[in-house]
Amino acid sequence: MDQDTLRILLREAVRETVAEVLQTVLELDRTAFLQVHGGRRNGYYPRKLETTFGQVDLKVPRDRESRYYPAFLKPYARRLVDV
């Protein structure tokens, strides 16, 4: 296996890990919000986010009253460079 192939595989593995971690953070953030403010879960909406390691597809959770919005995602922002 050459170095370019190894770099591609490593970058893909890191991108997938970033996606999993961000998804977990979103779930925990909504759970904490609902515990403090009350309310009910109401599914997800899809969102693509560009990170340092490539594009990540997320399922952003929402609540029934539409009061919850993830703390680390700015509305309409499509790039997250701080990962």
Summary of the structure (lengths in Angstrom):
residues: 83
radius of gyration: 15.3
end to end distance: 28.3
largest distance: 53.3
contacts: 194
relative contact order: 0.19
helix: 42%
strand: 27%
